[in-house]
Amino acid sequence: MLTLELTDKEKDVLLQAIKTCIEKCRQGGAEAGCSDCETLENILTKVNG
């Protein structure tokens, strides 16, 4: 298991980047609904607790 120590700002930037990617996929970009987006949604859920 990987453990990362992020500042609050780093965490915010990472979460926003994930949300932006997911939104683009939902709009039909990057092969909408691709496995990367599903993985990112799982990461987002884990990080947000």
N, C-alpha and C positions, 0 to 999 in steps of 0.2 A: 504494500500500500504506500502510496506517495503522500507525503505531508508537506504542505506549503505554508509558509508564513508570509502573509500579505498585509500591507498597510491597509487602512480603510479606503484610501484613495485607489490603490491597486485593485482591491476587491470590487469597488464600484465600477472601475473601468472594465474589468473583466466581465462582470455581470451585464453591463450595458452592451458590450461587444457580442456576447452570447445572445442577448435579446434581439439585437439588430439582425444578426445572422438568421435566427429563427423566423423573424418577421419577413425577411427577404425570401426565405424558402417558402413560407406560407403564401406569398404573393406570386409564386411560380418561378422564382429564380433558383439557380443552382439545383436543378432537378428536384423540384418541389417534393418535400416529404422524404428527402434522402436520409440514409442511415446516420450521417453526420449530425443532422438536425435532431434526430431522435436521441443521439448520444448527448448532444448539448443540452437538450431539455432535461435529461436525467441528471447531468452535472448541475444545472441551474437549480433543480429541486434539492439536491444534496447540499449545495452551498447555502441556499436560503433556509435550509433546515425545515 
